[in-house]
Amino acid sequence: MPLAMVSIGEKRKIKSLTGTEDIKKHLIDLGFVSGQDVLVLGDSAAGMILLVKGTKLALNRGLAQKILVA
């Protein structure tokens, strides 16, 4: 399931990334790697607030769609 579909307060584990190699590299650089836990802190039409590796990040919905979680 794409990260963009996860509700506020839910913690999920990253399974894989989709998109171009540039997009995947950008997401990896931000800490979105396979096996990493991600917690959804906030959600809006524009994007999401996430907690990854102890860091709060804002991510637009287009990029959140490219992160697949379980």
MMTF fields as JSON, N, C-alpha, C and O atoms, coordinates in Angstrom:
{
  "mmtfVersion": "1.0.0",
  "mmtfProducer": "UNKNOWN",
  "numBonds": 279,
  "numAtoms": 280,
  "numGroups": 70,
  "numChains": 1,
  "numModels": 1,
  "chainsPerModel": [1],
  "groupsPerChain": [70],
  "chainIdList": ["A"],
  "bondAtomList": [4, 2, 8, 6, 12, 10, 16, 14, 20, 18, 24, 22, 28, 26, 32, 30, 36, 34, 40, 38, 44, 42, 48, 46, 52, 50, 56, 54, 60, 58, 64, 62, 68, 66, 72, 70, 76, 74, 80, 78, 84, 82, 88, 86, 92, 90, 96, 94, 100, 98, 104, 102, 108, 106, 112, 110, 116, 114, 120, 118, 124, 122, 128, 126, 132, 130, 136, 134, 140, 138, 144, 142, 148, 146, 152, 150, 156, 154, 160, 158, 164, 162, 168, 166, 172, 170, 176, 174, 180, 178, 184, 182, 188, 186, 192, 190, 196, 194, 200, 198, 204, 202, 208, 206, 212, 210, 216, 214, 220, 218, 224, 222, 228, 226, 232, 230, 236, 234, 240, 238, 244, 242, 248, 246, 252, 250, 256, 254, 260, 258, 264, 262, 268, 266, 272, 270, 276, 274],
  "bondOrderList": [1, 1, 1, 1, 1, 1, 1, 1, 1, 1, 1, 1, 1, 1, 1, 1, 1, 1, 1, 1, 1, 1, 1, 1, 1, 1, 1, 1, 1, 1, 1, 1, 1, 1, 1, 1, 1, 1, 1, 1, 1, 1, 1, 1, 1, 1, 1, 1, 1, 1, 1, 1, 1, 1, 1, 1, 1, 1, 1, 1, 1, 1, 1, 1, 1, 1, 1, 1, 1],
  "groupList": [{"groupName": "MET", "atomNameList": ["N", "CA", "C", "O"], "elementList": ["N", "C", "C", "O"], "formalChargeList": [0, 0, 0, 0], "bondAtomList": [1, 0, 2, 1, 3, 2], "bondOrderList": [1, 1, 2], "singleLetterCode": "M", "chemCompType": "L-PEPTIDE LINKING"}, {"groupName": "PRO", "atomNameList": ["N", "CA", "C", "O"], "elementList": ["N", "C", "C", "O"], "formalChargeList": [0, 0, 0, 0], "bondAtomList": [1, 0, 2, 1, 3, 2], "bondOrderList": [1, 1, 2], "singleLetterCode": "P", "chemCompType": "L-PEPTIDE LINKING"}, {"groupName": "LEU", "atomNameList": ["N", "CA", "C", "O"], "elementList": ["N", "C", "C", "O"], "formalChargeList": [0, 0, 0, 0], "bondAtomList": [1, 0, 2, 1, 3, 2], "bondOrderList": [1, 1, 2], "singleLetterCode": "L", "chemCompType": "L-PEPTIDE LINKING"}, {"groupName": "ALA", "atomNameList": ["N", "CA", "C", "O"], "elementList": ["N", "C", "C", "O"], "formalChargeList": [0, 0, 0, 0], "bondAtomList": [1, 0, 2, 1, 3, 2], "bondOrderList": [1, 1, 2], "singleLetterCode": "A", "chemCompType": "L-PEPTIDE LINKING"}, {"groupName": "VAL", "atomNameList": ["N", "CA", "C", "O"], "elementList": ["N", "C", "C", "O"], "formalChargeList": [0, 0, 0, 0], "bondAtomList": [1, 0, 2, 1, 3, 2], "bondOrderList": [1, 1, 2], "singleLetterCode": "V", "chemCompType": "L-PEPTIDE LINKING"}, {"groupName": "SER", "atomNameList": ["N", "CA", "C", "O"], "elementList": ["N", "C", "C", "O"], "formalChargeList": [0, 0, 0, 0], "bondAtomList": [1, 0, 2, 1, 3, 2], "bondOrderList": [1, 1, 2], "singleLetterCode": "S", "chemCompType": "L-PEPTIDE LINKING"}, {"groupName": "ILE", "atomNameList": ["N", "CA", "C", "O"], "elementList": ["N", "C", "C", "O"], "formalChargeList": [0, 0, 0, 0], "bondAtomList": [1, 0, 2, 1, 3, 2], "bondOrderList": [1, 1, 2], "singleLetterCode": "I", "chemCompType": "L-PEPTIDE LINKING"}, {"groupName": "GLY", "atomNameList": ["N", "CA", "C", "O"], "elementList": ["N", "C", "C", "O"], "formalChargeList": [0, 0, 0, 0], "bondAtomList": [1, 0, 2, 1, 3, 2], "bondOrderList": [1, 1, 2], "singleLetterCode": "G", "chemCompType": "PEPTIDE LINKING"}, {"groupName": "GLU", "atomNameList": ["N", "CA", "C", "O"], "elementList": ["N", "C", "C", "O"], "formalChargeList": [0, 0, 0, 0], "bondAtomList": [1, 0, 2, 1, 3, 2], "bondOrderList": [1, 1, 2], "singleLetterCode": "E", "chemCompType": "L-PEPTIDE LINKING"}, {"groupName": "LYS", "atomNameList": ["N", "CA", "C", "O"], "elementList": ["N", "C", "C", "O"], "formalChargeList": [0, 0, 0, 0], "bondAtomList": [1, 0, 2, 1, 3, 2], "bondOrderList": [1, 1, 2], "singleLetterCode": "K", "chemCompType": "L-PEPTIDE LINKING"}, {"groupName": "ARG", "atomNameList": ["N", "CA", "C", "O"], "elementList": ["N", "C", "C", "O"], "formalChargeList": [0, 0, 0, 0], "bondAtomList": [1, 0, 2, 1, 3, 2], "bondOrderList": [1, 1, 2], "singleLetterCode": "R", "chemCompType": "L-PEPTIDE LINKING"}, {"groupName": "THR", "atomNameList": ["N", "CA", "C", "O"], "elementList": ["N", "C", "C", "O"], "formalChargeList": [0, 0, 0, 0], "bondAtomList": [1, 0, 2, 1, 3, 2], "bondOrderList": [1, 1, 2], "singleLetterCode": "T", "chemCompType": "L-PEPTIDE LINKING"}, {"groupName": "ASP", "atomNameList": ["N", "CA", "C", "O"], "elementList": ["N", "C", "C", "O"], "formalChargeList": [0, 0, 0, 0], "bondAtomList": [1, 0, 2, 1, 3, 2], "bondOrderList": [1, 1, 2], "singleLetterCode": "D", "chemCompType": "L-PEPTIDE LINKING"}, {"groupName": "HIS", "atomNameList": ["N", "CA", "C", "O"], "elementList": ["N", "C", "C", "O"], "formalChargeList": [0, 0, 0, 0], "bondAtomList": [1, 0, 2, 1, 3, 2], "bondOrderList": [1, 1, 2], "singleLetterCode": "H", "chemCompType": "L-PEPTIDE LINKING"}, {"groupName": "PHE", "atomNameList": ["N", "CA", "C", "O"], "elementList": ["N", "C", "C", "O"], "formalChargeList": [0, 0, 0, 0], "bondAtomList": [1, 0, 2, 1, 3, 2], "bondOrderList": [1, 1, 2], "singleLetterCode": "F", "chemCompType": "L-PEPTIDE LINKING"}, {"groupName": "GLN", "atomNameList": ["N", "CA", "C", "O"], "elementList": ["N", "C", "C", "O"], "formalChargeList": [0, 0, 0, 0], "bondAtomList": [1, 0, 2, 1, 3, 2], "bondOrderList": [1, 1, 2], "singleLetterCode": "Q", "chemCompType": "L-PEPTIDE LINKING"}, {"groupName": "ASN", "atomNameList": ["N", "CA", "C", "O"], "elementList": ["N", "C", "C", "O"], "formalChargeList": [0, 0, 0, 0], "bondAtomList": [1, 0, 2, 1, 3, 2], "bondOrderList": [1, 1, 2], "singleLetterCode": "N", "chemCompType": "L-PEPTIDE LINKING"}],
  "groupTypeList": [0, 1, 2, 3, 0, 4, 5, 6, 7, 8, 9, 10, 9, 6, 9, 5, 2, 11, 7, 11, 8, 12, 6, 9, 9, 13, 2, 6, 12, 2, 7, 14, 4, 5, 7, 15, 12, 4, 2, 4, 2, 7, 12, 5, 3, 3, 7, 0, 6, 2, 2, 4, 9, 7, 11, 9, 2, 3, 2, 16, 10, 7, 2, 3, 15, 9, 6, 2, 4, 3],
  "groupIdList": [1, 2, 3, 4, 5, 6, 7, 8, 9, 10, 11, 12, 13, 14, 15, 16, 17, 18, 19, 20, 21, 22, 23, 24, 25, 26, 27, 28, 29, 30, 31, 32, 33, 34, 35, 36, 37, 38, 39, 40, 41, 42, 43, 44, 45, 46, 47, 48, 49, 50, 51, 52, 53, 54, 55, 56, 57, 58, 59, 60, 61, 62, 63, 64, 65, 66, 67, 68, 69, 70],
  "secStructList": [7, 5, 4, 4, 4, 7, 7, 6, 6, 7, 3, 3, 3, 3, 3, 3, 3, 7, 1, 7, 2, 2, 2, 2, 2, 2, 2, 2, 2, 2, 6, 7, 7, 6, 6, 7, 3, 3, 3, 3, 3, 3, 3, 7, 1, 1, 3, 3, 3, 3, 3, 3, 6, 6, 3, 3, 3, 3, 3, 3, 2, 2, 2, 2, 6, 6, 3, 3, 3, 7],
  "xCoordList": [0.847, 0.0, 0.896, 1.928, 0.516, 1.299, 1.204, 0.163, 2.279, 2.31, 1.212, 0.688, 0.864, -0.16, -1.524, -2.381, -1.737, -3.022, -3.045, -4.077, -1.938, -1.842, -2.437, -2.228, -3.167, -3.842, -2.906, -1.881, -3.287, -2.542, -2.465, -3.452, -1.277, -1.065, -0.615, -0.221, -0.665, -0.246, 1.244, 1.817, 1.864, 3.274, 3.325, 2.668, 4.102, 4.258, 5.73, 6.564, 6.038, 7.404, 7.52, 6.67, 8.567, 8.789, 9.206, 10.112, 8.532, 8.838, 9.666, 10.65, 9.268, 10.005, 9.66, 8.728, 10.436, 10.225, 9.957, 10.498, 9.118, 8.854, 9.252, 9.56, 9.244, 9.587, 10.927, 11.533, 11.379, 12.652, 13.809, 13.625, 14.974, 16.153, 16.442, 16.862, 16.218, 16.43, 15.48, 15.886, 14.218, 13.238, 13.603, 13.566, 13.954, 14.347, 15.554, 15.586, 16.543, 17.74, 17.369, 17.866, 16.498, 16.056, 15.375, 15.659, 14.487, 13.786, 14.747, 14.628, 15.691, 16.695, 17.522, 17.808, 17.904, 18.679, 17.914, 18.521, 16.583, 15.747, 15.549, 15.028, 15.965, 15.839, 14.793, 14.57, 14.143, 13.115, 13.766, 13.894, 14.175, 14.847, 14.039, 13.315, 14.173, 13.461, 13.736, 14.883, 12.663, 12.78, 12.647, 12.469, 12.727, 12.64, 11.187, 10.293, 10.947, 9.613, 9.346, 10.252, 8.08, 7.658, 6.318, 5.411, 6.205, 4.997, 4.366, 5.046, 3.056, 2.333, 1.864, 1.057, 2.38, 2.026, 0.924, 0.145, 0.854, -0.136, -0.427, 0.393, -1.609, -2.024, -2.949, -3.848, -2.723, -3.592, -3.636, -2.964, -4.416, -4.502, -3.157, -2.857, -2.355, -1.068, 0.034, 0.908, 0.006, 1.088, 0.957, -0.098, 2.06, 2.06, 3.232, 4.28, 3.04, 4.122, 4.451, 3.576, 5.723, 6.148, 7.301, 8.058, 7.428, 8.566, 9.355, 8.862, 10.6, 11.481, 12.84, 13.441, 13.319, 14.626, 14.737, 15.798, 13.643, 13.657, 13.573, 13.707, 13.352, 13.287, 11.906, 11.375, 11.32, 10.047, 10.311, 11.171, 9.552, 9.692, 8.325, 7.338, 8.268, 7.07, 7.307, 8.361, 6.323, 6.458, 5.179, 4.086, 5.303, 4.089, 3.458, 4.119, 2.181, 1.435, 1.99, 1.929, 2.524, 3.095, 4.252, 4.353, 5.126, 6.246, 5.766, 6.288, 4.788, 4.26, 3.644, 3.646, 3.119, 2.554, 3.64, 3.355, 4.864, 5.964, 6.646, 7.545, 6.218, 6.765, 5.741, 4.634, 6.113, 5.207, 5.518, 6.674, 4.456, 4.605, 3.729, 2.819, 4.03, 3.208, 2.79, 2.092],
  "yCoordList": [-1.17, 0.0, 1.238, 1.249, 2.278, 3.522, 4.227, 4.187, 4.855, 5.596, 6.66, 6.968, 7.214, 8.263, 7.784, 8.609, 6.476, 5.923, 5.612, 5.189, 5.814, 5.491, 6.635, 7.809, 6.282, 7.272, 7.859, 7.271, 9.03, 9.691, 8.761, 8.135, 8.686, 7.867, 6.45, 5.723, 6.045, 4.688, 4.631, 5.54, 3.534, 3.276, 2.109, 1.088, 2.268, 1.222, 1.025, 1.874, -0.119, -0.446, -0.275, -0.756, 0.407, 0.631, -0.679, -1.365, -1.013, -2.236, -1.939, -2.627, -0.907, -0.576, 0.835, 1.463, 1.316, 2.635, 2.454, 1.547, 3.321, 3.303, 4.653, 5.589, 4.751, 6.005, 5.916, 4.848, 7.053, 7.109, 6.909, 6.988, 6.656, 6.488, 7.761, 7.688, 8.933, 10.201, 10.334, 10.767, 9.963, 10.04, 9.056, 9.409, 7.833, 6.835, 7.317, 7.17, 7.887, 8.382, 9.5, 9.535, 10.407, 11.506, 10.957, 11.41, 9.99, 9.411, 8.675, 8.774, 7.943, 7.248, 8.258, 8.047, 9.355, 10.402, 11.011, 11.475, 11.006, 11.526, 10.504, 10.842, 9.252, 8.222, 7.167, 6.285, 7.242, 6.266, 5.048, 4.969, 4.099, 2.896, 1.664, 1.685, 0.612, -0.635, -1.116, -1.148, -1.49, -1.976, -0.903, -1.223, 0.365, 1.483, 1.731, 1.691, 1.988, 2.361, 3.821, 4.655, 4.118, 5.493, 5.705, 4.879, 6.822, 7.161, 8.39, 9.383, 8.318, 9.451, 10.363, 9.961, 11.587, 12.566, 13.513, 14.003, 13.774, 14.692, 14.38, 13.782, 14.792, 14.502, 15.616, 16.048, 16.072, 17.076, 16.821, 15.918, 17.601, 17.447, 17.72, 17.153, 18.575, 18.949, 17.943, 17.722, 17.326, 16.416, 15.821, 15.887, 15.234, 14.508, 14.96, 15.361, 14.889, 15.089, 13.699, 12.991, 13.319, 11.966, 11.993, 12.962, 10.933, 10.752, 9.551, 8.423, 9.821, 8.784, 8.93, 10.003, 7.875, 7.885, 9.036, 9.646, 9.333, 10.384, 11.797, 12.759, 11.937, 13.25, 13.471, 12.593, 14.657, 15.013, 15.549, 16.407, 15.025, 15.448, 15.758, 15.1, 16.759, 17.039, 16.485, 16.708, 15.765, 15.128, 15.359, 15.156, 15.787, 15.991, 14.644, 13.607, 14.669, 13.435, 12.638, 11.408, 13.306, 12.607, 11.714, 10.576, 12.222, 11.405, 10.333, 9.219, 10.652, 9.662, 8.47, 7.353, 8.706, 7.611, 6.654, 5.49, 7.117, 6.301, 5.443, 4.662, 5.59, 4.795, 3.717, 4.023, 2.463, 1.356, 0.8, 0.549, 0.61, 0.176, -1.043, -1.369, -1.701, -2.838, -2.61, -3.443],
  "zCoordList": [0.0, 0.0, 0.0, 0.671, -0.743, -0.742, 0.621, 1.277, 1.026, 2.287, 2.324, 3.395, 1.187, 1.122, 1.63, 1.948, 1.712, 2.159, 3.658, 4.179, 4.349, 5.776, 6.604, 6.299, 7.638, 8.487, 9.543, 9.89, 10.04, 11.116, 12.326, 12.711, 12.913, 14.095, 13.797, 14.709, 12.539, 12.177, 11.893, 11.292, 12.342, 12.051, 11.073, 11.275, 10.022, 9.009, 8.704, 9.017, 8.084, 7.687, 6.176, 5.426, 5.732, 4.307, 3.651, 4.124, 2.556, 1.81, 0.566, 0.294, -0.196, -1.422, -1.877, -1.374, -2.84, -3.438, -4.924, -5.555, -5.478, -6.912, -7.495, -6.756, -8.815, -9.476, -10.172, -10.259, -10.665, -11.38, -10.401, -9.186, -10.929, -10.074, -9.278, -8.123, -9.892, -9.181, -7.993, -6.915, -8.191, -7.104, -5.998, -4.819, -6.365, -5.364, -4.564, -3.342, -5.24, -4.552, -3.574, -2.449, -4.006, -3.141, -1.881, -0.772, -2.054, -0.911, 0.024, 1.246, -0.549, 0.27, 1.06, 2.238, 0.41, 1.088, 2.268, 3.233, 2.184, 3.27, 4.393, 5.456, 4.156, 5.183, 4.91, 5.74, 3.752, 3.403, 2.754, 1.532, 3.599, 3.111, 3.522, 4.517, 2.753, 3.019, 4.439, 4.887, 5.142, 6.511, 7.573, 8.749, 7.187, 8.135, 8.541, 7.696, 9.831, 10.296, 9.963, 9.988, 9.649, 9.401, 10.109, 10.001, 10.833, 11.576, 10.937, 10.683, 10.678, 10.096, 11.233, 12.071, 11.249, 12.281, 11.823, 12.641, 10.521, 9.983, 8.535, 7.839, 8.079, 6.709, 6.223, 6.945, 4.999, 4.388, 2.889, 2.389, 2.18, 0.727, 0.062, -0.988, 0.66, 0.071, 0.366, -0.473, 1.551, 1.885, 3.266, 3.896, 3.73, 4.99, 5.863, 5.357, 7.169, 8.131, 8.67, 9.168, 8.563, 8.897, 9.888, 9.946, 10.662, 11.552, 11.041, 11.022, 10.625, 10.089, 10.763, 10.722, 11.372, 12.044, 13.047, 13.174, 13.761, 14.767, 14.225, 14.981, 12.919, 12.278, 11.672, 10.992, 11.921, 11.297, 9.897, 9.697, 8.924, 7.533, 6.946, 7.275, 6.078, 5.293, 3.894, 3.298, 3.38, 2.074, 1.289, 1.816, 0.022, -0.765, -1.112, -1.059, -1.466, -1.704, -2.877, -2.866, -3.88, -5.028, -4.621, -5.08, -3.759, -3.281, -2.304, -2.308, -1.478, -0.532, -1.266, -0.749, -2.461, -3.276, -3.738, -4.02, -3.819, -4.346, -3.278, -3.588, -2.024, -0.922, -0.577, -0.133, -0.782, -0.496, 0.886, 1.225, 1.686, 3.073, 3.352, 2.59, 4.462, 4.908, 6.352, 6.931]
}
